[in-house]
Amino acid sequence: MDATGALDGSDGAGVGEGGESFRELRPPRRLRLWQLAPIVGLAAVGSLMFAFPLAFEFGGDGGAVIAMLGLLLCCCAAGWGMMAARRVGHTWPGLPARDSGRRASWRVVLLYALVVAVPAALAIWRVARLR
């Protein structure tokens, strides 16, 4: 322990009048491998199920069903990933931090909605053309 009484090894920066340290002692929360592995696996399987019927246009109605199931799995993996990231404290660029009390700008929310809606509409249109 140094002369200022700080336990974090700092040179006194961030130390209050009573010698208490304002440095965060807990490490930042991160997504662990056991949280990421099922999300990445589900996204990979879903994207392959979505891409193969669209690329090779299998005959019959099975191609459209497999493609829509793959799209559903991709969307589930994306939602699962977003919820896991939010749980550890990550936020999307342009959006306020959790429990900050600020509201998100409607422009940012509209931009994110368009980024999701346009590819989803194109994907559904493409799957509908398989029939």
N, C-alpha and C positions, 0 to 999 in steps of 0.2 A: 504494500500500500504506500502511495506517495504522500507528500506532506499535506495535500489538500483533502485526503481521505477518500478519494475516488477509487472504487474497486475495478474500474474498467481500463485502467492503464493509460488514461488520457493525460494530457499535460495541463489539465485544469480547465480546458474549454468545456462549457456546458455544465459546470459545477455551480450549484447555488450557494447562497450565503451560509447555510448550515452544513455545507460539505456534501449534501446529497447530489447524486448524479442524475441528470435528466436523460441519460442515454438509455435506449431501449435494451433491456437485458434478454428478452425473449427473441430468438431468431425469427426472421420473417417466415410466414407460412408459405409452403410450396406444394404443388401437386406431386404426389409420390408416384412411384412406378406402378404400384398396385391399383392406383386410381386411373392412371393413363392407359395401361395395357388393355383393359376391356373396351375403352372408348375407341382407341386406335384400331383394335381388332374388328369391332362392330362397323366402324366407318369403312375399313378396307373391304370387308365382305359385302357390305351394302353397295359400295361403289362398283365392285366387280359385277354384282348381280344386276346393277342398273346399266352398266356400260356394255356388257356382252350382248344382250338382246338388241340394244340399239345399234351396235356396230355391225352385227352379223345378220340381223333381221331374221331370226328363226321363224319357220313357218308355223301357222296355227295361232291360237289365242294364248298359248303358254308364254310367248315372248313378252307380251304386254303385261301379263300378270307378274312374271319374274321381275321385269323392269320396275313396275310400281312397288313391288315388295322391296327391291333394292333401294329405291328412292325413299321409302318409308324408313328403312334401316339407317340410311345416311342422315336423315333428318333427326331420328332418335339419337344417334351418336352425337350430332351437333348440339342438340339440346342438353344431353347428358354432360357433354364437355363444358358447355356454358354454365350449367348449374354447379359443376365441380369447381370451375375457375372462380365463380362468384363466391362460393363457400370459403375459399382460401383468401378472398379479398381482392381478386383482380377485377378490373372494370374495362369496358370497351373504350377505345379512344373517343374523346369528346363527351363522354358521359361522366357525371359527378361520381365521386367515391361513395361507397355504401355508408349510410348513416351520417352523411355530411349535411343533410338538411337542405341541400340545393336541389333544384328541379332541372331536368334535362331540357335542352333547347329543342323546340319542335322541329327545327331544321335537321338536326342530327338524327332524331328519331325517324323523320321522313326519309332521310338518306339511307338509313339502315333498313327500313321497310322496303324501299325500292330495290336495294341490293339483294334482298331475299326474294321479293315477289317476282322480279323479272326472270331470274334463272329458274325459279319454280314453275312459272307459267310456261316458259320455253320447254322445260323437261316434260311437263304434263302434255303439252301440245305434241311433242315428239313421240311420246308413248301412245297417245291417241291415234297417231298416224300409222302405228304398227298394225292396227286392226284393219 
